[in-house]
């Protein structure tokens, strides 16, 4: 589970770096613009990093954190797929697409790993 969690965590962080380039806060109408986006990332990345620690330590909350992380990976990819289907042209560069695909695959792998346990 640790490897799938780390892969999903890395893909999500890479996506957020890419999201800063595409000014994702404008796409989602985040209150406070870039400031709200940074606050969101402080909380979201902090949560998944804490969850990774819980996973490594094997705590009782590890499974719940892994479930959230996997769902975030899949959800991130599906949200951006939906935006693309509605004609948005952000995140259409090859590496942006690769990172979103990595979010989907690693998030799915993490959820499948959880289901098997």
FENTANOR-V956846 format. One record per pair of residues at least 12 apart in sequence whose C-alpha atoms are under 10 Angstrom apart, sorted by sequence separation. I is the first residue (numbers start at 1). J is the second residue. D is the distance in Angstrom with one decimal. If there is no record, write none. Layout:
# FENTANOR-V956846
I,J,D
I,J,D
This chain:
# FENTANOR-V956846
25,37,5.7
50,62,9.5
51,63,8.8
53,65,9.7
54,66,9.2
80,92,9.9
24,37,8.0
25,38,9.2
51,64,8.4
52,65,7.6
20,34,8.4
23,37,9.1
51,65,4.9
52,66,7.7
25,40,9.9
50,65,8.4
51,66,6.8
49,65,9.5
51,67,9.8
81,97,9.6
20,37,8.5
48,65,7.1
51,68,9.0
52,69,9.0
80,97,9.4
19,37,9.6
20,38,9.2
47,65,8.2
48,66,8.3
51,69,8.1
81,100,8.8
48,68,8.2
49,69,9.6
77,97,9.0
80,100,7.9
81,101,10.0
16,37,9.6
47,68,9.5
48,69,6.3
79,100,9.9
16,38,9.9
47,69,9.0
48,70,10.0
77,99,8.8
78,100,8.7
77,100,5.1
78,101,9.6
45,69,10.0
48,72,9.5
76,100,7.2
77,101,6.7
16,41,7.7
44,69,9.7
75,100,10.0
76,101,9.6
77,102,8.6
78,103,9.6
74,100,8.8
77,103,6.2
78,104,7.9
73,100,8.2
74,101,8.9
76,103,7.0
77,104,5.6
13,41,9.1
44,72,9.7
73,101,9.2
74,102,9.3
75,103,8.6
76,104,7.6
77,105,9.3
16,45,9.2
73,102,8.2
74,103,6.1
75,104,7.7
73,103,4.4
74,104,4.4
77,107,9.5
13,44,9.7
72,103,8.1
73,104,5.4
74,105,7.6
76,107,9.5
12,44,9.8
13,45,7.3
71,103,9.6
72,104,8.8
73,105,8.0
74,106,8.2
75,107,8.7
12,45,8.4
70,103,8.4
71,104,9.0
73,106,7.0
74,107,5.4
69,103,9.9
70,104,8.4
73,107,4.5
74,108,6.5
13,48,9.7
70,105,9.4
72,107,7.2
73,108,7.6
74,109,9.8
9,45,8.3
12,48,9.3
70,106,7.3
71,107,6.3
72,108,9.9
73,109,9.9
69,106,9.7
70,107,3.9
71,108,7.9
73,110,9.2
74,111,9.5
69,107,7.0
70,108,6.3
73,111,9.8
9,48,6.8
10,49,9.9
68,107,9.3
69,108,10.0
70,109,7.8
71,110,8.9
8,48,9.5
9,49,7.5
67,107,8.9
70,110,5.5
71,111,7.6
66,107,9.1
69,110,8.1
70,111,5.6
6,48,9.5
9,51,9.7
68,110,10.0
69,111,8.8
70,112,9.1
5,48,9.0
6,49,9.1
9,52,8.1
67,110,7.7
68,111,9.2
70,113,9.9
5,49,9.8
66,110,7.1
67,111,6.4
70,114,9.3
66,111,7.6
67,112,9.9
5,51,8.9
6,52,7.1
67,113,10.0
5,52,6.7
66,113,9.7
67,114,7.4
63,111,9.9
66,114,7.7
67,115,9.7
3,52,9.9
6,55,9.8
2,52,7.5
5,55,8.2
64,114,9.6
1,52,9.9
2,53,9.5
5,56,9.8
63,114,7.3
2,54,9.9
2,55,6.4
3,56,9.9
1,55,7.8
2,56,6.5
63,117,9.7
1,56,9.1
2,58,9.7
27,83,9.1
9,66,9.9
12,69,8.8
8,66,9.5
12,70,10.0
15,73,9.7
2,62,9.9
5,65,9.3
6,66,9.9
9,69,7.2
12,72,8.0
1,62,9.7
5,66,6.5
8,69,7.0
9,70,8.8
12,73,6.5
15,76,8.7
27,88,9.1
1,63,9.2
4,66,9.0
5,67,9.4
8,70,6.8
11,73,7.7
12,74,10.0
15,77,9.6
6,69,9.6
8,71,9.8
9,72,9.4
27,90,9.1
2,66,8.9
5,69,7.1
8,72,8.6
9,73,8.1
12,76,8.1
1,66,8.1
4,69,9.8
5,70,7.4
8,73,6.2
12,77,9.7
4,70,8.6
7,73,9.8
8,74,9.3
24,90,8.7
22,89,9.8
23,90,9.1
24,91,9.7
5,73,9.9
22,90,6.3
21,90,9.6
22,91,7.1
21,91,9.4
19,90,9.0
18,90,10.0
19,91,8.0
18,91,7.9
22,96,9.9
15,91,9.4
18,95,9.1
19,96,9.0
18,96,6.8
15,95,9.8
15,96,7.4
18,99,8.8
14,96,9.0
15,97,9.6
15,98,9.7
16,99,9.9
15,99,6.1
14,99,6.9
15,100,6.9
13,99,9.6
14,100,9.2
11,98,9.4
12,99,8.0
15,102,9.4
11,99,6.0
12,100,8.3
14,102,9.8
15,103,8.1
10,99,9.4
11,100,7.5
14,103,9.3
11,101,8.9
12,102,8.6
13,103,9.6
11,102,6.0
12,103,6.2
10,102,9.2
11,103,5.2
12,104,9.7
10,103,8.6
11,104,9.0
8,102,7.4
9,103,8.4
11,105,9.7
12,106,9.7
7,102,8.1
8,103,5.8
11,106,7.9
12,107,9.4
7,103,8.2
8,104,8.3
10,106,9.5
11,107,9.1
8,105,8.3
9,106,8.8
7,105,9.3
8,106,5.0
9,107,8.8
7,106,5.9
8,107,5.5
6,106,8.8
7,107,8.2
8,108,9.0
4,105,9.4
5,106,7.6
8,109,8.7
4,106,5.9
5,107,7.7
7,109,9.4
8,110,7.6
3,106,9.3
4,107,7.4
7,110,8.8
4,108,8.9
5,109,8.8
6,110,9.4
4,109,6.2
5,110,6.1
3,109,9.7
4,110,5.0
5,111,9.3
3,110,8.4
4,111,8.8
1,109,8.9
2,110,8.7
4,112,9.6
5,113,9.7
1,110,6.5
4,113,7.9
1,111,9.1
4,114,9.9
1,112,9.5
2,113,9.8
1,113,6.1
1,114,7.2
1,117,9.2
